[in-house]
Amino acid sequence: MNKNSMLIGIAVVVVLGIGMWAVSMNSPASQPENSGGEDAAGVPSAAPSEANQPAAQPASKKEFTVSGQNFSFTPSTMTVKKGDTVRITFKSGDMMHDLKIDELGVATKILKTGEEDIVEFIADKVGAFEYYCSVGSHRAKGMKGTFTVTE
């Protein structure tokens, strides 16, 4: 082998070695594991243990069918828990309508009489939010309801 080929081979081995070392330093296996009972120096931490935490309630799926007609929604209230997956089937009754909840980023399409649209989302904010029809002056005429998310 000539001298240039040997130098190139050594350079490739060195670069590969440095690359493998860098990857291994960033892998989870090389990070010290902290179970919450002690910090990295072995000193007890103030973090509460899992045994002291209340069990989290699993999120559930809540389904509603809402109809819009005569400048009103039926039902006019819906209540879910934070973290719930919500599925709303909206049906337009007597003219063009839609359903919007601005704070949660929820909006159906504007529907003609007899059409329906389905929206699905996760209730990720606690509070009472107005849902309304954005078509023309429908909201001002009272086409609104309350969507409540509790803890």
C-alpha positions as a LaTeX table, in Angstrom:
\begin{tabular}{lrrr}
\hline
Residue & $x$ (\AA) & $y$ (\AA) & $z$ (\AA) \\
\hline
Met1 & 0.00 & 0.00 & 0.00 \\
Asn2 & 1.28 & 3.45 & $-0.74$ \\
Lys3 & 1.60 & 6.16 & 1.88 \\
Asn4 & $-1.44$ & 8.21 & 0.71 \\
Ser5 & $-3.80$ & 5.22 & 0.88 \\
Met6 & $-2.62$ & 4.43 & 4.40 \\
Leu7 & $-3.17$ & 8.05 & 5.56 \\
Ile8 & $-6.66$ & 8.12 & 4.06 \\
Gly9 & $-7.51$ & 4.82 & 5.79 \\
Ile10 & $-6.29$ & 6.13 & 9.15 \\
Ala11 & $-8.28$ & 9.36 & 8.70 \\
Val12 & $-11.47$ & 7.38 & 7.93 \\
Val13 & $-11.00$ & 5.20 & 11.04 \\
Val14 & $-10.42$ & 8.28 & 13.23 \\
Val15 & $-13.52$ & 10.07 & 11.86 \\
Leu16 & $-15.68$ & 6.96 & 12.36 \\
Gly17 & $-14.33$ & 6.55 & 15.90 \\
Ile18 & $-15.14$ & 10.16 & 16.79 \\
Gly19 & $-18.63$ & 9.81 & 15.28 \\
Met20 & $-19.39$ & 6.65 & 17.26 \\
Trp21 & $-18.12$ & 8.26 & 20.46 \\
Ala22 & $-20.33$ & 11.36 & 19.90 \\
Val23 & $-23.42$ & 9.21 & 19.26 \\
Ser24 & $-22.81$ & 7.10 & 22.36 \\
Met25 & $-22.47$ & 10.23 & 24.54 \\
Asn26 & $-25.94$ & 11.41 & 23.46 \\
Ser27 & $-27.73$ & 8.08 & 23.79 \\
Pro28 & $-30.15$ & 7.53 & 26.73 \\
Ala29 & $-28.08$ & 4.58 & 27.96 \\
Ser30 & $-25.14$ & 6.88 & 28.73 \\
Gln31 & $-27.28$ & 9.32 & 30.74 \\
Pro32 & $-27.53$ & 8.66 & 34.48 \\
Glu33 & $-30.96$ & 7.36 & 35.41 \\
Asn34 & $-32.82$ & 9.37 & 38.02 \\
Ser35 & $-35.74$ & 7.56 & 39.61 \\
Gly36 & $-36.84$ & 10.60 & 41.59 \\
Gly37 & $-35.52$ & 9.36 & 44.92 \\
Glu38 & $-31.99$ & 10.75 & 44.57 \\
Asp39 & $-30.32$ & 13.32 & 42.40 \\
Ala40 & $-27.26$ & 12.56 & 40.25 \\
Ala41 & $-24.96$ & 13.04 & 43.28 \\
Gly42 & $-26.91$ & 10.49 & 45.36 \\
Val43 & $-28.60$ & 13.12 & 47.53 \\
Pro44 & $-32.31$ & 12.50 & 48.24 \\
Ser45 & $-34.46$ & 14.78 & 46.12 \\
Ala46 & $-37.51$ & 16.74 & 47.23 \\
Ala47 & $-39.59$ & 15.45 & 44.31 \\
Pro48 & $-42.67$ & 13.54 & 45.44 \\
Ser49 & $-42.67$ & 9.85 & 44.74 \\
Glu50 & $-45.22$ & 8.26 & 42.44 \\
Ala51 & $-46.81$ & 6.51 & 45.44 \\
Asn52 & $-47.81$ & 9.90 & 46.89 \\
Gln53 & $-49.45$ & 11.14 & 43.67 \\
Pro54 & $-53.18$ & 10.69 & 43.15 \\
Ala55 & $-54.01$ & 8.30 & 40.34 \\
Ala56 & $-54.74$ & 10.21 & 37.14 \\
Gln57 & $-58.16$ & 9.58 & 35.70 \\
Pro58 & $-57.88$ & 8.21 & 32.19 \\
Ala59 & $-59.23$ & 10.52 & 29.52 \\
Ser60 & $-62.43$ & 9.37 & 27.94 \\
Lys61 & $-64.19$ & 9.98 & 24.66 \\
Lys62 & $-67.27$ & 12.20 & 24.78 \\
Glu63 & $-69.64$ & 12.29 & 21.83 \\
Phe64 & $-72.31$ & 14.91 & 21.18 \\
Thr65 & $-74.82$ & 15.42 & 18.41 \\
Val66 & $-75.70$ & 19.09 & 18.07 \\
Ser67 & $-78.39$ & 20.48 & 15.79 \\
Gly68 & $-78.61$ & 24.07 & 14.69 \\
Gln69 & $-81.91$ & 25.67 & 13.69 \\
Asn70 & $-84.16$ & 28.64 & 14.46 \\
Phe71 & $-81.07$ & 30.58 & 15.59 \\
Ser72 & $-80.33$ & 28.13 & 18.43 \\
Phe73 & $-78.32$ & 25.02 & 19.22 \\
Thr74 & $-79.66$ & 21.83 & 20.77 \\
Pro75 & $-78.17$ & 21.04 & 23.23 \\
Ser76 & $-77.16$ & 24.52 & 24.33 \\
Thr77 & $-74.58$ & 23.22 & 26.82 \\
Met78 & $-71.90$ & 20.53 & 26.70 \\
Thr79 & $-69.54$ & 19.56 & 29.55 \\
Val80 & $-66.36$ & 17.44 & 29.41 \\
Lys81 & $-63.21$ & 16.94 & 31.47 \\
Lys82 & $-59.79$ & 18.26 & 30.54 \\
Gly83 & $-57.99$ & 15.69 & 28.41 \\
Asp84 & $-61.17$ & 14.13 & 27.04 \\
Thr85 & $-61.37$ & 13.41 & 23.34 \\
Val86 & $-64.47$ & 15.19 & 22.10 \\
Arg87 & $-66.42$ & 14.28 & 18.96 \\
Ile88 & $-69.20$ & 16.63 & 17.88 \\
Thr89 & $-71.54$ & 15.71 & 15.05 \\
Phe90 & $-73.13$ & 18.97 & 13.94 \\
Lys91 & $-76.34$ & 18.92 & 11.88 \\
Ser92 & $-77.71$ & 22.02 & 10.16 \\
Gly93 & $-81.48$ & 22.12 & 10.34 \\
Asp94 & $-83.24$ & 24.97 & 8.62 \\
Met95 & $-80.61$ & 27.06 & 6.79 \\
Met96 & $-76.84$ & 27.51 & 6.49 \\
His97 & $-75.07$ & 27.16 & 9.85 \\
Asp98 & $-71.72$ & 26.23 & 11.37 \\
Leu99 & $-70.35$ & 25.68 & 14.88 \\
Lys100 & $-67.21$ & 27.33 & 16.24 \\
Ile101 & $-65.34$ & 27.32 & 19.56 \\
Asp102 & $-62.58$ & 29.88 & 19.06 \\
Glu103 & $-60.56$ & 29.22 & 22.23 \\
Leu104 & $-60.21$ & 25.52 & 21.41 \\
Gly105 & $-59.62$ & 25.99 & 17.68 \\
Val106 & $-62.78$ & 24.08 & 16.75 \\
Ala107 & $-64.80$ & 24.83 & 13.61 \\
Thr108 & $-67.14$ & 22.88 & 11.39 \\
Lys109 & $-67.70$ & 23.70 & 7.75 \\
Ile110 & $-70.59$ & 25.99 & 6.88 \\
Leu111 & $-73.40$ & 23.55 & 6.15 \\
Lys112 & $-76.54$ & 23.76 & 4.06 \\
Thr113 & $-79.91$ & 22.54 & 5.30 \\
Gly114 & $-79.77$ & 18.84 & 6.17 \\
Glu115 & $-75.97$ & 18.53 & 5.98 \\
Glu116 & $-73.74$ & 17.41 & 8.85 \\
Asp117 & $-70.06$ & 17.68 & 9.75 \\
Ile118 & $-67.98$ & 15.98 & 12.43 \\
Val119 & $-65.17$ & 17.60 & 14.41 \\
Glu120 & $-62.92$ & 15.77 & 16.86 \\
Phe121 & $-60.47$ & 17.38 & 19.28 \\
Ile122 & $-58.92$ & 17.07 & 22.73 \\
Ala123 & $-60.30$ & 19.40 & 25.39 \\
Asp124 & $-56.96$ & 20.82 & 26.55 \\
Lys125 & $-58.05$ & 24.03 & 28.33 \\
Val126 & $-60.22$ & 24.38 & 31.44 \\
Gly127 & $-63.01$ & 26.94 & 31.32 \\
Ala128 & $-66.42$ & 27.85 & 29.94 \\
Phe129 & $-66.26$ & 28.65 & 26.23 \\
Glu130 & $-68.94$ & 30.01 & 23.96 \\
Tyr131 & $-69.77$ & 28.04 & 20.86 \\
Tyr132 & $-71.64$ & 29.89 & 18.16 \\
Cys133 & $-72.72$ & 30.09 & 14.53 \\
Ser134 & $-70.54$ & 32.47 & 12.52 \\
Val135 & $-72.93$ & 32.76 & 9.56 \\
Gly136 & $-74.29$ & 36.29 & 9.09 \\
Ser137 & $-75.87$ & 37.68 & 12.25 \\
His138 & $-76.84$ & 34.27 & 13.67 \\
Arg139 & $-74.63$ & 34.72 & 16.75 \\
Ala140 & $-76.15$ & 38.14 & 17.49 \\
Lys141 & $-79.61$ & 36.58 & 17.16 \\
Gly142 & $-78.74$ & 34.14 & 19.98 \\
Met143 & $-77.27$ & 31.17 & 18.14 \\
Lys144 & $-74.73$ & 30.27 & 20.80 \\
Gly145 & $-74.14$ & 27.80 & 23.60 \\
Thr146 & $-71.64$ & 26.98 & 26.35 \\
Phe147 & $-68.92$ & 24.33 & 26.12 \\
Thr148 & $-67.44$ & 23.70 & 29.59 \\
Val149 & $-64.16$ & 21.90 & 30.34 \\
Thr150 & $-63.61$ & 20.94 & 33.99 \\
Glu151 & $-60.52$ & 19.58 & 35.79 \\
\hline
\end{tabular}
